[in-house]
Amino acid sequence: MIDTPDASPQKRKKTWIKVLLLLVVAVVIAVAFVQFKDELTLESMAQKESALREYQELHPVLVYGLAFLLYVAVAGLSLPFAGPLTLVYGWYFGFWQSLVVVSFASTAGAALAFLLSRYILGEFIQSKFGDRLSAFNRALEREGAFYLFTLRLIPAVPFFVINLVMGLTTIRVLTYWWVSQVGMLPGTAVYVYAGAAVPDLQTLSEQGYSGILTPEIFAAFVILGLFPFLVKFVMKKIRPKPAGSGGEETR
């Protein structure tokens, strides 16, 4: 074995850089949570409903830009605001505008978490999700990108776990991006549709999700639950079986 005296200092330097980046991320999360935790509640937004509408009309570009960046931060840092925020966006911007903003912002946030896992949080993720990592790698070798597509459609695994664990697999960033974009779109559309059906935030704040559970929205969630199984059934029919017994080895 060749002795490389520079290896240890380089490794320590990389470790300190990772620690510093983690501290920066932790400080940003803590400051953002303390600063905005009360402002992002439905109760607080309901009280400012008229002012929010007026500000959107006066500064549309700024509002859309801030909304996009806010959602990227929430999704990328796995903060527990994504669900309510999607409903609020649907109410605030309308269905189509919100669908574009949330779809691209959620994918950008997922990619951010993916990159953090791959280049900064590797050892921590290995210690926490090492068992899942081996299972994910085996499934990726067997099914390819379709496995990620299925995970995005079926919420059996929390999205933040998918983002973090996938960062340590062999999947490429670009593949992860477009598969996540397509796979999360049906669920995003249902949540945005639910938010767009909200007459006002006061109703959502007082009655919760039950206040917007119309027959149409209930049917949309049923379709969302059945959609992954339908897609998997169709893919099995149209996807050619690999030649031989075990298929090609993924390198």
C-alpha positions in Angstrom: 0.0 0.0 0.0 1.4 3.4 -1.0 1.7 5.9 1.8 0.2 9.3 0.8 1.0 11.9 3.5 -1.2 14.5 1.8 -4.3 12.3 1.9 -5.0 12.9 5.6 -4.8 16.7 5.5 -7.0 16.7 2.3 -9.5 14.5 4.0 -9.6 16.7 7.1 -10.0 19.8 4.9 -13.0 18.3 3.1 -14.5 17.2 6.4 -14.3 20.7 7.8 -15.8 22.2 4.6 -18.7 19.8 4.9 -19.2 20.6 8.6 -19.1 24.3 7.8 -21.7 23.9 5.0 -23.9 21.9 7.4 -23.7 24.6 10.0 -24.7 27.2 7.4 -27.6 25.1 6.3 -28.6 24.5 9.9 -28.4 28.2 10.8 -30.5 29.1 7.7 -33.2 26.6 8.7 -33.2 27.7 12.3 -33.5 31.4 11.4 -36.1 30.8 8.7 -38.2 28.7 11.1 -38.0 31.2 13.9 -38.7 34.2 11.6 -41.5 32.8 9.5 -43.1 29.9 11.5 -46.0 32.2 12.6 -46.3 34.0 9.3 -46.7 30.8 7.3 -49.6 29.4 9.3 -53.1 29.4 7.7 -54.5 31.5 10.5 -51.9 34.2 9.9 -52.4 34.2 6.1 -56.2 34.2 6.5 -56.0 37.4 8.5 -54.0 39.0 5.7 -56.0 37.7 2.8 -57.0 41.0 1.3 -53.5 42.4 1.6 -52.0 39.4 -0.1 -54.3 39.7 -3.0 -53.6 43.4 -3.4 -49.8 42.9 -3.3 -50.0 40.2 -5.9 -51.8 42.6 -8.3 -49.2 45.3 -7.7 -46.0 43.1 -7.9 -46.8 39.9 -9.9 -43.2 39.1 -11.0 -41.8 39.6 -7.5 -44.6 37.5 -5.9 -44.1 34.6 -8.3 -40.3 34.7 -7.8 -40.6 34.7 -4.1 -43.2 32.0 -4.1 -40.9 29.8 -6.2 -37.9 30.4 -4.0 -39.9 29.8 -0.9 -41.1 26.4 -2.1 -37.7 25.4 -3.3 -36.3 26.1 0.2 -39.2 24.3 1.9 -38.9 21.2 -0.3 -35.1 21.2 -0.4 -34.7 21.5 3.4 -37.6 19.0 4.1 -39.5 21.5 6.2 -43.0 20.5 7.2 -44.8 23.2 5.2 -45.0 21.7 1.7 -48.6 20.3 1.9 -50.2 23.4 3.4 -48.1 25.6 1.1 -49.3 23.8 -2.0 -53.0 24.4 -0.9 -52.3 28.0 -0.3 -50.6 28.5 -3.7 -53.6 26.8 -5.4 -55.9 29.3 -3.6 -53.6 32.3 -4.2 -52.5 31.8 -7.8 -55.2 29.6 -9.3 -54.8 26.1 -10.7 -52.6 26.4 -13.8 -50.2 29.1 -12.5 -49.8 27.1 -9.2 -49.3 23.9 -11.0 -46.3 25.4 -12.9 -44.8 27.0 -9.9 -45.2 24.1 -7.5 -44.2 21.4 -10.0 -40.9 23.0 -11.0 -40.2 24.4 -7.5 -40.8 21.0 -5.8 -38.5 19.3 -8.3 -35.8 21.9 -7.8 -36.1 21.4 -4.0 -35.9 17.6 -4.4 -32.8 18.0 -6.6 -31.3 20.4 -3.9 -31.8 17.7 -1.2 -30.5 15.1 -3.6 -27.2 17.1 -4.2 -26.8 17.8 -0.5 -27.0 14.1 0.2 -24.6 13.1 -2.5 -21.9 15.7 -1.8 -22.2 16.8 1.8 -24.4 14.4 3.9 -23.1 11.1 2.6 -21.8 9.6 5.8 -24.8 10.7 7.9 -27.3 9.3 5.3 -25.3 6.1 5.2 -25.6 5.7 9.0 -29.3 6.5 9.1 -30.6 4.8 5.9 -27.9 2.3 5.0 -30.3 -0.6 4.9 -32.7 1.3 2.5 -29.7 2.3 0.3 -28.8 -1.2 -0.6 -32.5 -2.0 -1.3 -32.8 1.2 -3.5 -29.7 0.2 -5.5 -30.9 -3.3 -6.1 -34.3 -2.0 -7.3 -32.6 0.6 -9.5 -30.5 -2.1 -11.1 -33.6 -4.2 -11.7 -36.1 -1.6 -12.8 -34.0 1.5 -13.7 -35.6 4.9 -13.5 -39.1 3.4 -13.4 -38.5 2.5 -9.8 -38.0 6.1 -8.9 -41.1 7.0 -10.9 -43.1 4.5 -8.9 -41.8 5.9 -5.6 -42.9 9.3 -6.7 -46.3 8.2 -7.5 -46.9 5.9 -4.5 -46.3 7.8 -1.2 -45.2 4.6 0.6 -41.8 6.2 1.4 -41.6 9.8 2.6 -40.3 12.2 -0.1 -37.5 13.5 2.1 -36.2 9.9 2.5 -36.3 9.4 -1.3 -34.4 12.6 -1.9 -31.7 11.8 0.7 -31.2 8.1 -0.1 -31.3 8.5 -3.8 -28.4 11.0 -3.6 -26.2 8.0 -2.6 -27.3 5.7 -5.4 -25.9 5.5 -8.9 -28.7 7.4 -10.6 -27.7 10.5 -12.6 -28.8 14.0 -11.5 -30.5 14.7 -14.8 -32.4 11.4 -14.7 -33.4 12.1 -11.1 -34.7 15.5 -12.1 -36.9 14.6 -15.0 -38.3 11.4 -13.4 -39.2 13.4 -10.3 -40.7 16.1 -12.4 -43.1 13.7 -14.2 -43.7 11.4 -11.2 -44.7 14.1 -8.8 -46.9 15.9 -11.3 -50.2 13.9 -10.6 -50.0 14.4 -6.9 -49.1 18.0 -7.3 -52.1 18.6 -9.6 -54.5 17.0 -7.1 -53.2 19.2 -4.2 -53.2 22.3 -6.3 -56.7 21.6 -7.5 -57.8 21.2 -3.9 -56.3 24.5 -3.0 -57.9 26.2 -6.0 -61.3 25.0 -4.8 -60.9 26.8 -1.5 -63.3 29.8 -1.4 -61.1 31.6 1.2 -58.3 30.8 3.7 -60.6 31.4 6.6 -62.6 28.3 5.7 -59.5 26.2 5.3 -58.1 27.6 8.6 -61.3 26.9 10.6 -62.4 23.6 9.0 -59.1 22.1 8.0 -58.9 19.7 5.0 -62.5 18.6 5.6 -63.7 22.0 4.6 -62.5 21.5 1.0 -63.3 17.8 0.7 -65.9 18.0 -2.1 -66.9 14.9 -4.1 -64.7 16.0 -7.0 -61.6 16.3 -4.8 -62.4 13.0 -3.2 -62.6 11.4 -6.6 -59.3 13.0 -7.6 -57.5 11.5 -4.6 -59.0 8.1 -5.4 -57.7 8.4 -9.0 -54.3 9.5 -7.6 -54.2 6.3 -5.4 -55.1 4.0 -8.3 -53.0 5.8 -10.9 -49.6 4.2 -9.9 -50.9 0.7 -10.1 -52.5 1.4 -13.5 -49.2 2.8 -14.8 -47.2 -0.2 -13.5 -49.6 -2.6 -15.1 -49.4 -0.8 -18.5 -45.6 -0.6 -18.2 -45.3 -4.3 -17.6 -47.3 -4.9 -20.7 -45.4 -2.6 -23.0 -41.9 -2.8 -21.6 -39.9 -5.6 -23.3 -38.5 -8.2 -21.1 -34.6 -8.4 -20.9 -33.0 -11.2 -22.8 -31.6 -14.0 -20.7 -32.4 -14.8 -17.2 -31.1 -11.8 -15.2 -31.1 -8.9 -17.6 -28.1 -6.6 -18.2 -25.9 -5.6 -15.3 -26.0 -1.9 -14.6 -22.5 -0.4 -14.5 
